Structures are given as C-alpha cells and as structure tokens.
Amino acid sequence: MSVPGNSVQGVKQVVKVRVLPSERDAAALYETLQTCNLAASWLSAQMHAARVFRKIDAQHRFYNELRARFGLAAQPAIRVIGKVAEAYAALRANIAAGNYGPPGSDRRRRVEDSPIVFRPSGAQPFDARCLSWHFADELQAKKTSSARRLLKKRRRVETGFAADINHQISKCTVAEAERTGYGIAVEQLTGIRDRVRPRKPQRATLHSWAFAQLGSFLAYKAKQAGVALVEVDHAYTSQTCSACGWVDKHNRRTQAVFECGRCRFVGHADHNAAINISARGVERWGEVMRPYAAPTLAAS
Ligand SMILES: [Zn+2]
C-alpha cells in the first residue's frame, strides 16, 4: 500500500507502508480495497462512455452516484476518481508515445476502444483522511454503547496505523538525509499544532497527536543516525514566494496552489513552503554551528 502526499512539517515523502493488521482488520481492509476497485472499474466505464477524462469533470459528473452506488465516504470517493483519471492520463501518454503501435493499428484501436478495468486487489491510495473519516462522521453522533465500543476500537486501529506511517516517514526521511549527506529542517512543533484547523474536534485529536509523534520520531531517528535536524520558525512559509521572497497571503491561491503575485512563480503550495523551510534550516544551522561551515540542508 502506498501512502502518497504525506506533507507535514515541510517534509514531503511518498512512503511504502506494509500493514500488519489483525485477521479481522485485514478482512475489513481487503473488503474496502475491493469496493474501491469495483468503484474504479464502474467509474472508468462511465468516463470512457461519456468521453470525460479530466478529474474535475469526472468529479462534477459522477461523484454523487459513485458514493451512493458503492457506499463510499467522501475521501475514498475522491481518491477513486483521482486514480481513474490518472490511469487514463497515463494511458493517453503511452498511446501518444507510440507504445501501443502507430495510429490506426489494431492493437492501438483495441486499447482506445475499451475502458480501463481495475483488478479487485489493485493498489488503492489511502491517507490519514480516509482513516479518520468514518468515526468522525457517523458513529460519534449515535453515542449508543455499541457505537462507543466500536469507536474506541476503531480509534485504536487508527492510532496504530498513524504510528506505523509515522515510523515509515521518519525512517525514510532520515535514511534519505543520511544517504545524501543532507540535514533535515522541520517546522517548530508548536507551530504545527496551532496551524491545524480541523473542522471536527476528533480530527484535531488524531492530527495534532500524529504530527507531534512524527516530530519526535524524526528527532529520535535523526539523532541516532547523526543527521542534522533543525527546527525553524514557520511564520509566513506558506505565504512567501520561494523564488523571489515576496510575502503575501494571496500568494496561496488555494490549499494546494501557490502563485506569486509579483514574479508569477507557480508551484504546489506545500512544496513552495518546504523550500522556504529548507532555506531557513540552512540559516538556522549557520547560527547554531558558527563558526563551522554550514552544510547544505534540504527538506524534501
Ligand atoms: Zn515570486
């Protein structure tokens, strides 16, 4: 299972996680996986028939029916749509590259004429939002004793899962820093807690706890490996242009997109912030280690 886009503390990593769940959890996970892949195949057929291949268009058109048909929560439904749209984009690129033969060839036509089908056990991206979704929305409202019991159990599973992911992220990050001779720069932990603005109190509990845990894992593993780790002031890192230094809250157009109002630099908001944190890490390291030479620091 791959866990993409974990972007916290300005450290962005794609990690592969092996989950070792109990038999019952494994069955539940597998069932979810199968449902997501069935949903993906259904959606793929709809998109192919309607010639709708962009994620945003597919979302407008099929999101509600996808959720209703397969009983998916919001986040997994979005993930399924993203996965199918990405699969078609990859296929288009392969066709354009001539990997299915020249235009008009039988093989190419066969590929173009049939919708992509997803294997029942094919990989499905999950993230922390998927994991915390159910208990936040449904069960909490009920407050019956069985709901409470289930809630408690789920929380335990989610907590264990978050710890696994945190272990993997911190391990990969430190290993990569060690391999490349770079240091690691992270936002100050207190800053992260302040910046998490959850809509639901349950999410706040899980997330601030998980962020703090990731910070402590990172600190511990970096120290063990002899990798430099500095905490930096995170103020304005998400509003500052990493290309020209211009600070403006309007630079951050959406949660995901950064666009500089002065030099027109455009990038992923988290990546832009990570570059700023990395630059501050170098400065900070210089202050800490003076008069020694500052090593190159990067967070990515
Ligand atoms: Zn700029």
Residues whose N, C-alpha, C, O or C-beta is under 5 A from the ligand:
A	BS01	ZN	C241 A243 C244 G245 W246 C260 R262 C263 R264 F265
